[in-house]
Amino acid sequence: MKKVRLALLVGCLSIVASLFFLTGTTSANQKTNLLNPSYTKLNGKKVVDWKKPTAKKYVDLTNVPAKDLKIVVNQKHETVNIYKNNKLVEQFLCSTGKRTKETATPVGKFAIEPEHGTWFYNAKPDVAEGARNFVSFKDHGVYLFHSVVMNHQDNQPIMSRQGRLGHPNSHGCVQMSLPDNVYFYNTFSQPDKVGTKVVIEPFSK
């Protein structure tokens, strides 16, 4: 009888564990099988290729209302995580702010704002760089989601700043690979996506 009870207990625990795995383990705090980055060589080092997607596929969220979506930026793993009805449906690598007081990405709860555009350039001497396809999430045009950084001459990536996807590399914004950025912009620059929740998690979480 004891063996039967033990077997039943083990079986119940296995079912509970399986249910938890299926319904609750996907978190922005881990990299998942939604990621599929490509790699290239830059200055003799293997780096994430900023010219290719880092997501395995792009989920069409065109008709999903803002209230059903949430964007979580995990700075520990440098990932952008998109949730639909609290289920993780999209994930790709990013670069948040470098770990200094002046360049840190703000931590907290924000929202997608109306400000967006296909190009900007910051001419400040300590910045002197631009980017494609920006969408604001804080201070109406100050903190943005955007592409890897570009130069002013021909709007092409600044090579000395590439190869850092998956690592802190910005002045406070959230940088993405060129294809990931196009997907993000096409999704969240739409008027019906204004108000989408944005959560920026700290490095330590």
N, C-alpha and C positions, 0 to 999 in steps of 0.2 A: 504493500500500500504506500509506503514512504517513497519507493522508487517511482510509482505512478504519479504521486503528488509533485515530486521533484521534476518529473518530465513535463507535467502540465505547467508548472511554474516557469520552466525554461522556455517552453513553447509560447506562453503568454508574453514573456519579456521579449522574445524574438519578434513577435507581432508588433508590439509597441515600438520597438527600435526601428522596425521596417517602416511603420507609419510615420515616425518622426523623420526618418531619412527622406521619405517621399514628399513630405509636406512642409518641413521646417528647417532643413539644413542649409539651403542656399542662402548665402549671405554676401553682402558687399565686402565683408572682411576677408574674403578668400578669392583666389582666382579660380575660375570654373572652366568647363569645357565649352563655354561660349566664346572664349578667346582663341584666336588662331593667328598670332602675329607671324610675319615674315621677317627675315633677317638679311642684312647686307653688310659689306665691309666699309668702314670709314676710318681712314688713317690707320689701317692695319688692324682695327678692332671690329669684332662682330657686334652689330647693334641692330635694334629694331628698325625696320625699313619704314620711313615716314611717308613713302610714296604708295604704300599698299595698306589695305585694311588690316586692322588688328582684331576685328570681330570675325567670327566664323561665318555669320550671315547677318543681313540687316532685316529686322522685323518691321513691317509696314504698320506704323502707328498713326497714319493720316487721319482716320476717323475716330480715334480714341480721344475722349474729352480730357482736358487738363486735370480735372478732379480725380481721374482714375490713374494718373501717372505720377511718378516720383523719380527724381534723378539724385542718386547718391554718389558723391565723389569720395572715394576711399584713398586717403593720402598715404596710408601705410603700404598699399600695393599699387598705388598710382593707377587706379581704374575708375572709369565712368560706368556707373551701373544704372540701368533704366528698369524701373518696376512698373508693371501694369497690374492694377488691383492687387498690389503687394506681392506679386510674383516676379522674380527676376527674369526678364525676357531679352535683355541686351547688355553686353559688356564689352568695353574696349579699353586699351591702354591710353594713358594721358601723361601729361607733365604738369604738375601744379607748381606753386611758388617755391623758389629756393629758400632754404631755411635761415633767413635773416629777418630781422624786424621790418626792414624796408620792403622786402619782396614776398612776404608770407601771404598765402591765400587765406582769406578770412574763414574762420570756422563757425559753423552755426546753421540756422535754418533760414533759407531765402526763397526766392521764387523767380521764375522766368519773367523778364520785364519786356516792355514793348520795343525797346531799342535794339536794332539789329541792322546788319548791312553786309555787303559782299567784300568790303575792303576798309581798312583803317591804317593810319600811320601815326606813330608817336615820335615826334621830332625832338623830344627832350634829349639833351646830350648824354644822360646816363641811361637812356633807353635806345633811341634811334633804330626802331624796328617797327614793322607793321605785320598784318596778318589778314588772311581771307576769312570770310563767312563768320562774322561775330554775332553772338547772341548774349545780351546782358543778363546778369543774375543779381547784381548788387550795385547800388548807387547810380543806376540809370546811365550806363555807358562806361563806368569805371572798371568794374570786374566782369570779365567776359569768358564765355566759351569761344574758342577760335582755333584756327589751324596752327601748325608749326609756324615759326616766325619768318617773315619775309623782308627782303631789302626794298629800298625805295626806288632803285633804278629800274628794275624790270619785274618787280613783284614776284621774285623767285626766292625759294628758301635760302636763308643765310647759312651757308655750309658749316661755319664754325659753331653754330648753335644746334646742329642736327645730331642725331644718334643718341638722344637723351629721353626718348619716350619710355615710360616706365620708371623715370627718375625725376626728381624736382629740377625744373629748368626755366621757370617763368618769373615774371615780375609780380605775380599774384593772380594772373588769369589761369584758365585751364586750357592747355594746348592739346591738340589731337592730330593724328595723321591726316593726310590730305583727303583720302576717301571717307574716313570716319567723320571728319569735319563736315564734308558735304552732306552726309546722311543726317548728322545732328542738326545742321542748319536747315535743311529741307523739312525736317520734322518740327523743330521748335521755334522757327522764325514765323510760323503761321499765327495769325491773330487768335485762333481758338486755343493755342498752347500757352498764351500769356497767363501767368498765375500757377503754372506747373510747379510743384514743390521741388526745391533744391536743398539738399543737405550736404554740407561739406564737413567730413569727419576729420579729426586731428590725426597727426602722424602716429600717435601712440595707440590708437584704437585698433 
